[in-house]
């Protein structure tokens, strides 16, 4: 399981990824799973153990295009659940 952060702005998606990196949180830019198609088409993927760091970043910075965090579990079927 991993977490994705979704935004309506590609610029803010990339900015969020760079901020996570400055906190030593490894992340990737991925295509947003279609089950969570509420964003600009790309999302930031990171390990679920860093969710509290990601929430802290959002509370300190203004990301007006933030849509939400989703947990993603891959298997035979991809399961995407909103978590914040």
N, C-alpha and C positions, 0 to 999 in steps of 0.2 A: 504494500500500500504506500502511496505517496500523496502529496498535497499539490494542488495547482492553485495559483492566484490568478484571477481573471480580471481584465480591465477592458474598458471600451476604447482605450487609446494605445496604439502600438508604442508610442513614445514613452508613456508611463509604464508600460510593461517592461521595456528595456531599462528604464531608470530603476524600477524596483529590483530587477535582477542585479544591477550594478551595486545597489545599496546592500542587498543580501551578501554579495561577494565581499564588500567592505567589512561585514560582520563575520567573515570567514565561513559563510554558509554557501556550500556548493549548490548551484542550481543550473537548470537548462531552460532554454526557450523551446517550447513544443507547440505543435498544432493543438488547439483546444479540442478535446474530444467532442464529438457531435452531441453527446448526451448533456453537455454543459454549454451548448452553443448560445451563449449570452454575452459574447465578448467580441473583440476585434479580430478574432481568429487565431491568435497566439496567446499562450499562457506561460507563466513561470512555474516550473516543476521543481519541487524540493522535498527532502525527506521530512516525514511527519514529526520527527523529534525537534524540528526547528520552527514549529508552528507558533510557539510563544514569542520567538524572536521576530517572526514576520508580523505578528499582531502588534508588537511593540513598535516596529518601524511605521506601521500604518497609523498608530496613535500619535506619533511624533511629526509626521510629514503629511502634507496635503496631497492626496491622490483622489481627485474628484471623479475620476473615471473608474474607480475600483468597483467591481461587481460583487466579488466574494471569493471565499476559499471553498474548494471542493476536495473531498477525499476520492481517490481513484484506486480501484482494485482491479487488476488485470487478471484474466484467466480465459476460459472459453468465451465469456462475455465480459465486456468492460462494465464495471459498476461505478457510477459517479454519483456522489451524494454531497449536497451542500452542507457546510459545517459552520459558516460564519457569514 
